[in-house]
Amino acid sequence: MTEIKSVKDLPGVGPKTAEKLEEMGMDDLMIIATSSPSELAAIADIGEGVAAKIIAAARDALDMGFESGLKVLEKRKKIGKITTGSKSFDELLGGGIETASITECYGAFGSAKTQIAHQLSVNVQLPKDQGGLEGSVLYIDTEQTFRPERIQQMAKAIGLNSEETLKNVYVGRAYNSDHQILLVEKAKDLIKEKNIKLIIVDSITAHFRADYVGRGSLAERQQKLNRHLHTLQKYADTFNLAVYVTNQVMAKPDVFFGDPTEAAGGHVLHHAATFRIYLRKSKGNKRIARLVDSPNLPDGEAVFVVTEEGIRDA
């Protein structure tokens, strides 16, 4: 029996199928193994039965069954962190924004969600010993808030070449929720080619809220959003990159005490994000970040400031 080392070695994958998969950026065993039969069948123009066998063979080759906690710990050593620019914020997150995870920041307008997105776009390019991942970023802009001038400003502040830094930020402007989904699906073509270590979606919910209005369309909206988030998580796992998404908030009129704001996107988004951070304004240029959900870190708060140079300690 032939040892399966690449997609071309999978039973059922002929030269034409291999060519189609490569064209679509599906030339990695992990991507095949985490695909659904219907998705693979549509991309490779094959029957779902054949697609299911190809996926099963890829999963067997990767040994995707149970493994010991020690092996999981060994894998966790490969996880990278991107500094936010603020030591106290990094400490709250256990060292920074983590790879192989989705980090969600939600808050009202002016709470620094987009400022953090710009700062991470710069910081991911730093050397690893300075809190970076020596990689590029894919920035999906849904609300026309990306500003190249801000990237240049932040890059200069930490000693990076502003033009080179901008060259490593690949921006996609999404015009509706379907276009947003398409941009993320196309992202896999660039991830390896451009050494992408961070994907940003700012914001993840804006178009979904605008395109699906009323209770009648809620189920369809949540299904599409769920699939969209699963694609992002698949990239995070497969390529060991970080995903940072911003989210809008809505007011809960039935709350009379405490903070009436709640993140949009419902349970689908709340469960998909590995780390959830609630941002709010404080006095002057100060912002408060509260860690709301994490699989391994305690709840807590950090105070940081938004300056001309970027995100810094208060």
N, C-alpha and C positions, 0 to 999 in steps of 0.2 A: 504493500500500500504506500502511495506517494505521501511524503510528509508535507503538510500544508503550512507553507511559510508566507504565502501571499494570496491575494484574491484570485489570481490566475490559476492557482493550484486547487481551488474548490471544485468538487464534482458538480457538473451542470453549468460551469462557467466556460464557455467557448471563447475563441478570439474576438468575435463580434460583441458578445455580452461584456467581456472584459474591457473592450474599447469604450462601450457606452458607459460603463460604471466609472471608468477613469475620467471620461469627459465630464461627468457629474461630480467629480471629486470623491467618489466612493471607492477609492483604491486602498482602503485600510480595512483589515479584518474586523477591528472593533466596530467600525461604522456599519459594516454588513451585519455583524452579530447583534447590534442594537436596533436594527431596522425592523419594520413590520413587513410581512409577506406582501401586502397590498402595495406598500410604498416601493419595495424593491421590484415588484412585478411591473409597476407603471414606469419606473425609470429604465429598467433593462428590456422592456417589451417582451416579457416572458410570462408564462402561466403562474398563478399563485402557488400551485403545488410545487413547481420547480423552485420558485423563490423560497418557499418554506424549507425545502431540502438544503438549499445553499446556505440559508441562515443557520440551520441546525448544524451543518458541517463547520461553519465559522465559529459557532459557540463551542463545539467540541474541541476544535483546534486551540481555542483560547482558555479552555478549562474554566468555564464560567459557573461552576458549582459552588459548593461551600468551601471555605478556607478558614484556617485558624485565626484567632485574634492577633497572634504574633505576626502572621503574614500581613494582615491588614495594617498593623502598626508599622511594619517595614515599608509598605506602600505609602503610608502617611508621611514618611520622611522625604518624599519627593514633592510634597506640597510646598508651593511658593507663596510669598506674601508681598503685597505692594503697600508701601507706606502712604498714608494719607497726607503727610506733611506736618501732622501734629502728633507728638509723642503720646499725649494723653488719649487721643482718639485711637491711635495704634494699640495702646495697652488695653483699651476697652474691647478691641477686636482680637486680642491675643496675638498682636504683632502686625496687623494690617489686613487688607482685603485679601482673602484666601483664594487660591486656585482650586479648580475642581468643585467650585461652589457658586451658587447665585447669591449675591448680596443685594438686598433691596433697601433703598433709602426712601422714606416717604415723609411728607410734611407739606405745610402750606407754601404758597409762593413766597420767595425770598428767604427760604430756610436753608439755602446753600446746596440743594440737591445737584444742580447743574454745575455749580462751582467745584464741587467734589469730583464730578465727572471730568471736567477739564483738568483738574489737578492730577487725577489718576492717569489721564492720557499722557501727561508729561512724565510722571514718576515711574510708570511701567518701563520707560526707556532707560532708566538709571541702571548702573551696575548692581549686581545682586548684593554686594556688601554695603550699598547705600540705600537699600530698600526697594530696588527695582527688580525687573525680570529680564532686562536687556532685550526687550521685544517691542513689537508694534501694537497698534490698537485699531479695532473696528468700531466706529462710532455711528450708531443709527439714531438720527435726529428726527423726532416726530413733531416737534413744536417750534422749529426754526430758532433754536436757542444756541446752536454751536457757533462760537466766535473764534476764528483763527488768531485774531489779535490777542485774545486772552491766553491762548496756548503760547504764543511768542513771549508774552509778558512773564508768564510763569516759568518758562524754560530759561530765560535770561537770569531770573532770580536764583536759580540753582546751578548756574554755570553751564547750561547746555546751549548748543548752537540752535537758535530759534528756527532757522529755515530747515535744518536737518530734522529737528523735532517735528515740525509740521508735515514733512514728507512721510513720516512714519505713522501719521494719523489718517486713516482711510474712512472718509465720511460718506454715509448714504442717507439721503433725505427721503423719508417715507411720507407718502401723500395720503395713504389710507391704511386700514388694518391689513388688507390683502397684500399691499405693496410692502408693508413692514414684515409680514410673514415671508414673502418672497426674498427680501433682502437677507433675512437670517438664513434661509435655506441656501442661498447663493454663497453665504459666508464661507462654507467649507472649501470652496475653490481657492480662497485667499489665505486661509489659516496657515497652511504649510508653506505656501509660496512666499508669503510676506512675514513669516515668523510672528504671527499674531499671538499675543499673550493675554490680551484683555478685550472683551466685547462689552460695549456700553449700549444700552437702549434707554434713551431719554426722551419721553417717558414711555413705559411699557403699556400703559392703559389708555392714554389719551384718545387714540384713534378707535379703539374698541368701544369706548364710551360714546363716541360721536356716531359711529357706524351702526351700532345696535341699540336702538332707543326703545324703552318700554319693556314691560314684563314678558311680552310675547316672544321677544327675541333674546331673552336672557340666557336660555339653555344653549342656543347656538353660539352666542358670544363666549360663554364660559368654556364650551368644548374647543373652540378655536384658540382661545387664550391658553388653555391647558396644553394643547398640542404644540403651540408656539414655545411655551416654557420648557416642555420636554425636549424640544430640539436644542434649545440653549443649554440645558443641563447635559445633554448627550455630548455636545462640543466640549463643555467644561471637563467632563470625565475623560473623553477620548484623547483630547489634546492637552490635558492638564493646564487649562487656562482659566482666568478669572472672568466672571460675568457680573457686571454692575448694572442694575436697573433702578431707575427712579420711578416713583409712583405718586399719583395725585391723592388728595384726601377729600373726604366729603363730611359734612356736618350731620350729626345724629340729633334730630330735634327732640327726641324723647329723653335725652340726658340732661338732667337739671344740676347735677353736681359733678365736679371734675372736668376733664377735657372732653368736649363733645366731638372731636375730630376722629375719623376712622379712615384707614387706608382703603382706596378703591380696589376693585378686582375680586373681592369676595374670598371665599375659602380656597379657591383654586390657586390664587397667587400666594396667599398666606402660607399654604402648605408647600408650595414649590420653592420658595426662597429659603436658603439654608440659614442665612443671617438676615434679620430684619431690624432696621434702625429707624427710629422716629426722630426727626429733626425739628427743632423749633427755634424761633428767634429769641434772643435775650436783649440786654441793653447794648446799645451802640452796634458795633460790628461783631458782637459775641453770638455764638450759636451753641445750642445744647444738643448733644447726640445721646439718645437713650437706646441701649440695646434691649430690644423687646423679645427677641427669640434667637436662640442659638442651640446647637446640639451639645455643646461642650463648655460654654462659658456662662458665668453668672450674669444676671441682669445688672446693669449699672449705667452710669452717665459719665460723659466727658464734655468739657467746655473747650471750644476752640474759637478762633477768630478768622474772618475772611478779610485779608489785607490786599493791598495792591500786588504784593508778591505772590499771594495765594493763600492756601490753608495753612495756618500756623497755630502754635500753642497760645492760649489766652494769657 
